[in-house]
């Protein structure tokens, strides 16, 4: 459940999503990384 925009700290980014289904799946990550090539 998202309660709106929340400022992410470096620690949040290092920890990654804490709830199942709340993050980016690997396919999306791969596609994003490929877009930088």
PyMOL Python script that loads the backbone (N, CA, C, O; Angstrom):
from pymol import cmd

cmd.read_pdbstr("""\
ATOM      1  N   UNK A   1       0.847  -1.198   0.000  1.00  0.00           N
ATOM      2  CA  UNK A   1       0.000   0.000   0.000  1.00  0.00           C
ATOM      3  C   UNK A   1       0.878   1.242   0.000  1.00  0.00           C
ATOM      4  O   UNK A   1       1.730   1.415   0.871  1.00  0.00           O
ATOM      5  N   UNK A   2       0.663   2.086  -0.968  1.00  0.00           N
ATOM      6  CA  UNK A   2       1.454   3.312  -1.050  1.00  0.00           C
ATOM      7  C   UNK A   2       0.620   4.493  -0.565  1.00  0.00           C
ATOM      8  O   UNK A   2      -0.517   4.683  -0.997  1.00  0.00           O
ATOM      9  N   UNK A   3       1.192   5.277   0.327  1.00  0.00           N
ATOM     10  CA  UNK A   3       0.481   6.424   0.882  1.00  0.00           C
ATOM     11  C   UNK A   3       0.874   7.714   0.187  1.00  0.00           C
ATOM     12  O   UNK A   3       0.635   8.803   0.709  1.00  0.00           O
ATOM     13  N   UNK A   4       1.475   7.597  -0.986  1.00  0.00           N
ATOM     14  CA  UNK A   4       1.883   8.796  -1.705  1.00  0.00           C
ATOM     15  C   UNK A   4       3.397   8.877  -1.792  1.00  0.00           C
ATOM     16  O   UNK A   4       4.104   8.015  -1.270  1.00  0.00           O
ATOM     17  N   UNK A   5       3.887   9.911  -2.449  1.00  0.00           N
ATOM     18  CA  UNK A   5       5.336  10.064  -2.640  1.00  0.00           C
ATOM     19  C   UNK A   5       6.064  10.124  -1.302  1.00  0.00           C
ATOM     20  O   UNK A   5       5.601  10.747  -0.347  1.00  0.00           O
ATOM     21  N   UNK A   6       7.207   9.463  -1.262  1.00  0.00           N
ATOM     22  CA  UNK A   6       8.028   9.476  -0.053  1.00  0.00           C
ATOM     23  C   UNK A   6       9.476   9.652  -0.476  1.00  0.00           C
ATOM     24  O   UNK A   6       9.954   8.972  -1.385  1.00  0.00           O
ATOM     25  N   UNK A   7      10.163  10.557   0.179  1.00  0.00           N
ATOM     26  CA  UNK A   7      11.564  10.780  -0.159  1.00  0.00           C
ATOM     27  C   UNK A   7      12.369   9.535   0.192  1.00  0.00           C
ATOM     28  O   UNK A   7      12.325   9.052   1.324  1.00  0.00           O
ATOM     29  N   UNK A   8      13.106   9.023  -0.790  1.00  0.00           N
ATOM     30  CA  UNK A   8      13.934   7.857  -0.545  1.00  0.00           C
ATOM     31  C   UNK A   8      15.324   8.287  -0.106  1.00  0.00           C
ATOM     32  O   UNK A   8      15.939   9.165  -0.711  1.00  0.00           O
ATOM     33  N   UNK A   9      15.805   7.657   0.951  1.00  0.00           N
ATOM     34  CA  UNK A   9      17.171   7.910   1.390  1.00  0.00           C
ATOM     35  C   UNK A   9      18.087   6.869   0.763  1.00  0.00           C
ATOM     36  O   UNK A   9      17.620   5.880   0.198  1.00  0.00           O
ATOM     37  N   UNK A  10      19.391   7.095   0.865  1.00  0.00           N
ATOM     38  CA  UNK A  10      20.336   6.105   0.347  1.00  0.00           C
ATOM     39  C   UNK A  10      20.112   4.750   1.014  1.00  0.00           C
ATOM     40  O   UNK A  10      20.243   3.706   0.374  1.00  0.00           O
ATOM     41  N   UNK A  11      19.777   4.774   2.295  1.00  0.00           N
ATOM     42  CA  UNK A  11      19.549   3.514   3.004  1.00  0.00           C
ATOM     43  C   UNK A  11      18.334   2.779   2.445  1.00  0.00           C
ATOM     44  O   UNK A  11      18.349   1.556   2.310  1.00  0.00           O
ATOM     45  N   UNK A  12      17.286   3.530   2.120  1.00  0.00           N
ATOM     46  CA  UNK A  12      16.102   2.910   1.513  1.00  0.00           C
ATOM     47  C   UNK A  12      16.476   2.227   0.206  1.00  0.00           C
ATOM     48  O   UNK A  12      16.044   1.108  -0.073  1.00  0.00           O
ATOM     49  N   UNK A  13      17.291   2.921  -0.595  1.00  0.00           N
ATOM     50  CA  UNK A  13      17.668   2.377  -1.891  1.00  0.00           C
ATOM     51  C   UNK A  13      18.534   1.131  -1.727  1.00  0.00           C
ATOM     52  O   UNK A  13      18.412   0.182  -2.502  1.00  0.00           O
ATOM     53  N   UNK A  14      19.405   1.132  -0.726  1.00  0.00           N
ATOM     54  CA  UNK A  14      20.251  -0.034  -0.489  1.00  0.00           C
ATOM     55  C   UNK A  14      19.431  -1.223  -0.022  1.00  0.00           C
ATOM     56  O   UNK A  14      19.703  -2.363  -0.399  1.00  0.00           O
ATOM     57  N   UNK A  15      18.422  -0.950   0.803  1.00  0.00           N
ATOM     58  CA  UNK A  15      17.604  -2.026   1.339  1.00  0.00           C
ATOM     59  C   UNK A  15      16.654  -2.586   0.294  1.00  0.00           C
ATOM     60  O   UNK A  15      16.315  -3.769   0.325  1.00  0.00           O
ATOM     61  N   UNK A  16      16.235  -1.751  -0.612  1.00  0.00           N
ATOM     62  CA  UNK A  16      15.298  -2.195  -1.632  1.00  0.00           C
ATOM     63  C   UNK A  16      13.894  -2.306  -1.059  1.00  0.00           C
ATOM     64  O   UNK A  16      13.665  -1.990   0.108  1.00  0.00           O
ATOM     65  N   UNK A  17      12.960  -2.755  -1.883  1.00  0.00           N
ATOM     66  CA  UNK A  17      11.568  -2.869  -1.444  1.00  0.00           C
ATOM     67  C   UNK A  17      11.440  -3.859  -0.287  1.00  0.00           C
ATOM     68  O   UNK A  17      12.071  -4.916  -0.298  1.00  0.00           O
ATOM     69  N   UNK A  18      10.635  -3.522   0.694  1.00  0.00           N
ATOM     70  CA  UNK A  18      10.466  -4.383   1.861  1.00  0.00           C
ATOM     71  C   UNK A  18       9.188  -5.215   1.782  1.00  0.00           C
ATOM     72  O   UNK A  18       9.036  -6.190   2.518  1.00  0.00           O
ATOM     73  N   UNK A  19       8.275  -4.837   0.899  1.00  0.00           N
ATOM     74  CA  UNK A  19       7.009  -5.548   0.786  1.00  0.00           C
ATOM     75  C   UNK A  19       6.943  -6.295  -0.540  1.00  0.00           C
ATOM     76  O   UNK A  19       7.364  -5.764  -1.568  1.00  0.00           O
ATOM     77  N   UNK A  20       6.417  -7.528  -0.530  1.00  0.00           N
ATOM     78  CA  UNK A  20       6.290  -8.300  -1.771  1.00  0.00           C
ATOM     79  C   UNK A  20       5.469  -7.546  -2.805  1.00  0.00           C
ATOM     80  O   UNK A  20       4.421  -6.984  -2.487  1.00  0.00           O
ATOM     81  N   UNK A  21       5.949  -7.537  -4.044  1.00  0.00           N
ATOM     82  CA  UNK A  21       5.189  -6.905  -5.114  1.00  0.00           C
ATOM     83  C   UNK A  21       5.271  -5.391  -5.094  1.00  0.00           C
ATOM     84  O   UNK A  21       4.553  -4.718  -5.834  1.00  0.00           O
ATOM     85  N   UNK A  22       6.142  -4.849  -4.254  1.00  0.00           N
ATOM     86  CA  UNK A  22       6.201  -3.394  -4.119  1.00  0.00           C
ATOM     87  C   UNK A  22       7.368  -2.802  -4.895  1.00  0.00           C
ATOM     88  O   UNK A  22       7.596  -1.593  -4.856  1.00  0.00           O
ATOM     89  N   UNK A  23       8.114  -3.658  -5.605  1.00  0.00           N
ATOM     90  CA  UNK A  23       9.299  -3.158  -6.287  1.00  0.00           C
ATOM     91  C   UNK A  23       9.258  -3.418  -7.771  1.00  0.00           C
ATOM     92  O   UNK A  23       8.245  -3.852  -8.319  1.00  0.00           O
ATOM     93  N   UNK A  24      10.368  -3.146  -8.406  1.00  0.00           N
ATOM     94  CA  UNK A  24      10.503  -3.379  -9.837  1.00  0.00           C
ATOM     95  C   UNK A  24      10.949  -4.823 -10.052  1.00  0.00           C
ATOM     96  O   UNK A  24      11.880  -5.293  -9.399  1.00  0.00           O
ATOM     97  N   UNK A  25      10.287  -5.519 -10.962  1.00  0.00           N
ATOM     98  CA  UNK A  25      10.699  -6.897 -11.192  1.00  0.00           C
ATOM     99  C   UNK A  25      11.960  -6.943 -12.055  1.00  0.00           C
ATOM    100  O   UNK A  25      12.343  -5.937 -12.653  1.00  0.00           O
ATOM    101  N   UNK A  26      12.598  -8.104 -12.118  1.00  0.00           N
ATOM    102  CA  UNK A  26      13.891  -8.211 -12.788  1.00  0.00           C
ATOM    103  C   UNK A  26      13.788  -7.887 -14.271  1.00  0.00           C
ATOM    104  O   UNK A  26      14.706  -7.298 -14.841  1.00  0.00           O
ATOM    105  N   UNK A  27      12.681  -8.267 -14.901  1.00  0.00           N
ATOM    106  CA  UNK A  27      12.514  -7.983 -16.329  1.00  0.00           C
ATOM    107  C   UNK A  27      12.510  -6.477 -16.578  1.00  0.00           C
ATOM    108  O   UNK A  27      13.117  -5.997 -17.536  1.00  0.00           O
ATOM    109  N   UNK A  28      11.823  -5.739 -15.714  1.00  0.00           N
ATOM    110  CA  UNK A  28      11.800  -4.281 -15.859  1.00  0.00           C
ATOM    111  C   UNK A  28      13.192  -3.694 -15.655  1.00  0.00           C
ATOM    112  O   UNK A  28      13.594  -2.768 -16.360  1.00  0.00           O
ATOM    113  N   UNK A  29      13.924  -4.241 -14.684  1.00  0.00           N
ATOM    114  CA  UNK A  29      15.286  -3.769 -14.430  1.00  0.00           C
ATOM    115  C   UNK A  29      16.166  -4.036 -15.644  1.00  0.00           C
ATOM    116  O   UNK A  29      16.923  -3.164 -16.072  1.00  0.00           O
ATOM    117  N   UNK A  30      16.067  -5.243 -16.198  1.00  0.00           N
ATOM    118  CA  UNK A  30      16.875  -5.583 -17.372  1.00  0.00           C
ATOM    119  C   UNK A  30      16.559  -4.651 -18.533  1.00  0.00           C
ATOM    120  O   UNK A  30      17.466  -4.196 -19.230  1.00  0.00           O
ATOM    121  N   UNK A  31      15.287  -4.366 -18.745  1.00  0.00           N
ATOM    122  CA  UNK A  31      14.882  -3.490 -19.842  1.00  0.00           C
ATOM    123  C   UNK A  31      15.420  -2.082 -19.620  1.00  0.00           C
ATOM    124  O   UNK A  31      15.866  -1.428 -20.562  1.00  0.00           O
ATOM    125  N   UNK A  32      15.379  -1.622 -18.386  1.00  0.00           N
ATOM    126  CA  UNK A  32      15.884  -0.289 -18.073  1.00  0.00           C
ATOM    127  C   UNK A  32      17.385  -0.216 -18.323  1.00  0.00           C
ATOM    128  O   UNK A  32      17.873   0.735 -18.934  1.00  0.00           O
ATOM    129  N   UNK A  33      18.111  -1.218 -17.850  1.00  0.00           N
ATOM    130  CA  UNK A  33      19.559  -1.230 -18.057  1.00  0.00           C
ATOM    131  C   UNK A  33      19.893  -1.296 -19.541  1.00  0.00           C
ATOM    132  O   UNK A  33      20.823  -0.631 -19.999  1.00  0.00           O
ATOM    133  N   UNK A  34      19.147  -2.087 -20.289  1.00  0.00           N
ATOM    134  CA  UNK A  34      19.398  -2.216 -21.725  1.00  0.00           C
ATOM    135  C   UNK A  34      19.170  -0.890 -22.437  1.00  0.00           C
ATOM    136  O   UNK A  34      19.790  -0.616 -23.465  1.00  0.00           O
ATOM    137  N   UNK A  35      18.280  -0.068 -21.889  1.00  0.00           N
ATOM    138  CA  UNK A  35      17.968   1.202 -22.539  1.00  0.00           C
ATOM    139  C   UNK A  35      19.137   2.176 -22.476  1.00  0.00           C
ATOM    140  O   UNK A  35      19.160   3.166 -23.207  1.00  0.00           O
ATOM    141  N   UNK A  36      20.108   1.903 -21.608  1.00  0.00           N
ATOM    142  CA  UNK A  36      21.269   2.786 -21.494  1.00  0.00           C
ATOM    143  C   UNK A  36      22.373   2.432 -22.485  1.00  0.00           C
ATOM    144  O   UNK A  36      23.309   3.206 -22.680  1.00  0.00           O
ATOM    145  N   UNK A  37      22.260   1.260 -23.110  1.00  0.00           N
ATOM    146  CA  UNK A  37      23.315   0.824 -24.044  1.00  0.00           C
ATOM    147  C   UNK A  37      23.334   1.650 -25.313  1.00  0.00           C
ATOM    148  O   UNK A  37      24.159   1.408 -26.194  1.00  0.00           O
TER     149      UNK A  37
END
""", "prot")
cmd.dss("prot")
cmd.show_as("cartoon", "prot")
cmd.util.cbc("prot")
cmd.orient("prot")
